[in-house]
Amino acid sequence: MTDDQRWPGYVYEQGEDPDYRFSFANERTFLAWLRTSLALLAGGVALDAVELDIPHTLQVILAAALVVLGLLGAVASWVRWARSERAMRVGGRLPAFGFGTVLVAAVIVIAAALLAVLV
C-alpha cells in the first residue's frame, strides 16, 4: 500500500515511516485514551441511571459533564494520535500534553462535587 492510499492522508502524506515500535506505542497511547473516554461515558451513564440522594439537577449536570468529557477525550485521542504520528514521520516535536491537563482538572472537580454532596 502506498502512502497516497493510506488513511488519513494528512498524516501519511509527508515524511517517512518511523520505526514501527514508535507507531505501535503511539497506537497504544491512542487506545488508552479511548479506554479512558469509554470509562467516562460509562460513568456518566451510570451516574444518570442510579438514584442518589443528591439534587436531581446536580446529578444530571455531573452525568452530562462526564459524557461530554468522554466525547472530548475520544476526539482528543484521535487528534493526538494523528499529530504524534505525523510529527514522528517528519522528525518534528511531539505535541504537548494539552487536553490531558484539562481532563485531569475536570475529573478532579467532578469527583470533589460528588464527594461534597455525598458526604
VEXNU-340906 format. One record per atom (N, C-alpha, C): residue in three letters; x, y, z. Coordinates in pm, whole numbers, plus 50000, padded with zeros to 5 digits. Layout:
! VEXNU-340906
ALAXYZ/...
! end
This chain:
! VEXNU-340906
MET500864988250000/MET500005000050000/MET500895012350000/THR500635021349909/THR501435033549901/THR500885043949998/ASP501715053950027/ASP501315064350122/ASP500065071850077/ASP499855073149945/ASP498675080449899/ASP497405072249915/GLN497525059349949/GLN496355050849972/GLN496055049150120/ARG496965053450204/ARG496785051850349/ARG495925063150402/TRP495115060050499/TRP494205069850557/TRP494585072150701/PRO494545083950753/PRO494225096750688/PRO495435102250612/GLY495165107550497/GLY496215112450409/GLY497065123350471/TYR496445132250550/TYR497225143250607/TYR498275138450705/VAL498135126150755/VAL499155120450843/VAL500265114150761/TYR499905106650660/TYR500865098450586/TYR501435105050462/GLU500985117050427/GLU501415122950300/GLU502835128550303/GLN503405130650420/GLN504735136350429/GLN505645127550511/GLY506925129250492/GLY507915122550575/GLY508075107750541/GLU508715100750634/GLU509005086550618/GLU508395078850734/ASP508165065950709/ASP507655057550817/ASP508655057150931/PRO508215060051055/PRO509125058851169/PRO509325044151202/ASP510215041451295/ASP510385027951346/ASP509015022851390/TYR508635011051349/TYR507295005851377/TYR507005005251526/ARG508035003751609/ARG507815003351755/ARG507215016451805/PHE507655027551746/PHE507125040551787/PHE505685042251741/SER505395037551620/SER504005038251572/SER503085029651657/PHE503565017751695/PHE502745009151781/PHE502565015251920/ALA503605021651973/ALA503475028352103/ALA502475039752094/ASN502495047151984/ASN501545057851963/ASN500125052251956/GLU499975040951889/GLU498665034651880/GLU498185029952017/ARG499075024352098/ARG498685020052233/ARG498245032052317/THR498935043252302/THR498545055352374/THR497155059952330/PHE496915059652199/PHE495595062952145/PHE494525054052207/LEU494785041052212/LEU493795031752269/LEU493595033952419/ALA494655037752490/ALA494505040752633/ALA493615052952654/TRP493805063252572/TRP492935075052580/TRP491505071152546/LEU491335062452447/LEU490005058252408/LEU489325050352520/ARG490085041752589/ARG489525034452704/ARG489105044152814/THR489895054352837/THR489535064452936/THR488245071452896/SER488115074452769/SER486895080952720/SER485675071952740/LEU485835059152711/LEU484735049752733/LEU484365048752880/ALA485365048952968/ALA485085048553112/ALA484335061053157/LEU484705072553103/LEU483985084953136/LEU482545084353087/LEU482345079252967/LEU480985077652914/LEU480175068253003/ALA480775056953039/ALA480085047353125/ALA479765053353261/GLY480705061153315/GLY480465067853442/GLY479315077653434/GLY479245084953324/GLY478145094453305/GLY476805087353295/VAL476765076453220/VAL475525068753207/VAL475115062853342/ALA476085057353415/ALA475785051553546/ALA475285062153644/LEU475925073653643/LEU475515084353734/LEU474095088953702/ASP473725088653576/ASP472375092553538/ASP471355081653572/ALA471775069053567/ALA470855057853587/ALA470585054753734/VAL471535057553821/VAL471425054153963/VAL470795065854038/GLU469875062554125/GLU469255072954208/GLU470135075454330/LEU470645087554340/LEU471465091454454/LEU470705101554538/ASP471125103054660/ASP470485112554750/ASP471115126354734/ILE471105131154611/ILE471595144654581/ILE470555151354490/PRO470595164354479/PRO469625171054391/PRO469705165554248/HIS468535162954192/HIS468465156854059/HIS469185165253954/THR469035178353962/THR469685187153864/THR471205185753870/LEU471755185353991/LEU473195183654007/LEU473635170253950/GLN472865159953976/GLN473195146653926/GLN473225146453773/VAL472255152753712/VAL472205153253565/VAL473375161453510/ILE473705172553576/ILE474815180953531/ILE476125173253539/LEU476355166253650/LEU477585158453665/LEU477645146953564/ALA476515140353542/ALA476465129553444/ALA476755134853304/ALA476145146053270/ALA476385152053138/ALA477835156453123/ALA478415161553230/ALA479825165753225/ALA480725153753196/LEU480445142453258/LEU481235130453232/LEU481085125753087/VAL479865126253036/VAL479635122052897/VAL480355131552801/VAL480275144452827/VAL480965154152741/VAL482475152152748/LEU483005149752867/LEU484445146952879/LEU484825134452801/GLY483965124152806/GLY484225112052730/GLY484265114852580/LEU483325122852534/LEU483285126552392/LEU484525134552353/LEU484855144452433/LEU486035152552404/LEU487315144352411/GLY487355134952505/GLY488525126252517/GLY488715117552395/ALA487625112552339/ALA487725104352217/ALA488245112752101/VAL487725124752087/VAL488185133551979/VAL489655137252002/ALA490005140652126/ALA491385144352157/ALA492345132752133/SER491895120552159/SER492775109052138/SER493105107451990/TRP492125109651903/TRP492365108751759/TRP493315119851713/VAL493045132051758/VAL493875143351718/VAL495305141351766/ARG495455136851890/ARG496795134751945/ARG497525123651869/TRP496825112651837/TRP497455101951761/TRP497965107351627/ALA497095114751555/ALA497455119751422/ALA498625129551431/ARG498575138651527/ARG499655148451541/ARG500975141751577/SER500915131751665/SER502135124651706/SER502705116551590/GLU501835109551520/GLU502305101251407/GLU502945109951299/ARG502295121051271/ARG502855129851168/ARG504175135951215/ALA504255139851341/ALA505505145351394/ALA506635135151383/MET506345122751414/MET507375112451403/MET507805110451258/ARG506875111451166/ARG507175109451023/ARG508075120350967/VAL507895132651015/VAL508675143850960/VAL509825148051052/GLY510015140851162/GLY511095144151255/GLY510825156551337/GLY509545159651358/GLY509175171451437/GLY509045168351585/ARG508645178551658/ARG508435177051803/ARG507085170751828/LEU507005162651930/LEU505745156451968/LEU504835166952034/PRO503515165352022/PRO502605175252080/PRO502655175252232/ALA502295186552289/ALA502245187852435/ALA501065180052492/PHE501055178252622/PHE500015170552691/PHE498645177052674/GLY498585190352676/GLY497385198052645/GLY496095193552709/PHE495285186152633/PHE493955182252679/PHE494015173752804/GLY495095166452823/GLY495215158052943/GLY495105166153071/THR495675178053070/THR495595186853187/THR494155191053213/VAL493435194453108/VAL492025198253120/VAL491205186453171/LEU491465174553117/LEU490755162553159/LEU490975159553307/VAL492205160153351/VAL492515157653492/VAL491805167753581/ALA491875180453546/ALA491235190853626/ALA489715188753632/ALA489105185253519/ALA487655183153516/ALA487245171153601/VAL487995160453593/VAL487675148553674/VAL487825151853823/ILE488825159453859/ILE489005163453999/ILE487815171754047/VAL487365181253967/VAL486225189654004/VAL484955181254019/ILE484725172153925/ILE483515163653931/ILE483575154554054/ALA484725148554079/ALA484875139854196/ALA484685147754325/ALA485225159754332/ALA485085168154452/ALA483625171954472/ALA482915175054364/ALA481495178454375/ALA480695166454426/LEU480995154754374/LEU480285142754421/LEU480585140154569/LEU481845141354607/LEU482205139254747/LEU481525149454838/ALA481455161754792/ALA480845172454874/ALA479375169754901/VAL478675164354802/VAL477235162254822/VAL476915148654881/LEU477825139054869/LEU477545125754922/LEU477985124055067/VAL478965131855109/VAL479495130255246/VAL478865139955340/
! end
